[in-house]
Amino acid sequence: MSNQEHDPAELVEVLASIDSMQVRMAHDMLASEGIESFIFDEESSRMLGSTAAVPARLMVHADLHDDALKMLKDLGFEGPQS
């Protein structure tokens, strides 16, 4: 594995929402800034509708967490709930 590749086991959450469209928009905005992100649980969240049981989650590589979180906050997105 080269230094440019990331270990997928090192993904961390930067956004969780029952609104999968919000997660998709955040994903697209990060991509436009060169930050690779992944959406988890989008289909499960969509199948359950507006219930908070399974939110869609936006994940990034751990080494990009701080940059991604700052960018999302600057754009008005709230990070994962503690």
C-alpha positions in Angstrom: 0.0 0.0 0.0 1.4 3.4 -1.0 1.4 6.4 1.3 -1.4 7.9 -0.8 -3.8 5.0 -0.1 -6.0 4.9 3.0 -7.0 2.0 5.2 -10.8 1.8 4.9 -10.8 0.5 8.5 -9.9 4.0 9.6 -13.1 5.7 8.7 -14.7 8.1 11.1 -18.1 9.8 11.1 -18.4 13.5 10.4 -22.2 13.8 9.8 -25.3 11.7 10.7 -28.8 12.6 9.7 -32.2 11.0 9.0 -32.3 13.3 6.0 -30.3 11.3 3.4 -30.4 14.3 1.0 -28.5 16.4 3.5 -25.9 13.7 3.8 -25.7 13.4 0.0 -25.2 17.2 -0.3 -22.4 17.2 2.3 -20.8 14.3 0.5 -20.9 16.2 -2.8 -19.5 19.4 -1.2 -16.6 17.5 0.4 -15.9 15.8 -3.0 -15.8 19.3 -4.7 -13.0 20.2 -2.2 -11.1 17.0 -2.8 -12.1 15.2 0.3 -13.1 11.6 -0.3 -16.1 10.5 1.8 -18.4 7.6 2.0 -22.1 7.3 2.8 -23.1 4.5 5.2 -26.7 3.3 5.9 -28.3 5.5 3.3 -30.6 2.7 2.0 -31.6 1.6 5.5 -32.3 5.1 6.5 -34.4 5.7 3.4 -36.4 2.4 3.9 -37.4 3.5 7.4 -38.4 7.0 6.4 -38.2 9.8 8.9 -37.5 7.6 11.9 -34.2 8.3 13.8 -33.6 4.6 14.2 -31.0 4.4 11.3 -29.5 7.7 10.3 -27.4 8.0 7.1 -23.8 8.6 8.1 -21.1 10.4 6.2 -17.6 8.9 6.8 -14.1 10.1 6.0 -10.6 8.8 6.5 -9.5 9.4 10.0 -6.6 11.6 8.9 -9.0 14.0 7.1 -11.6 14.2 9.9 -10.6 17.6 11.2 -10.5 19.2 7.8 -13.8 17.6 6.7 -15.5 18.6 10.0 -14.3 22.2 9.7 -15.4 22.4 6.1 -18.9 21.0 6.9 -19.3 23.4 9.9 -18.3 26.4 7.7 -21.0 25.3 5.3 -23.6 25.1 8.0 -23.7 21.3 8.6 -23.7 20.0 12.1 -21.3 17.1 13.0 -22.2 13.8 14.6 -24.1 14.0 17.9 -22.1 13.0 21.0 
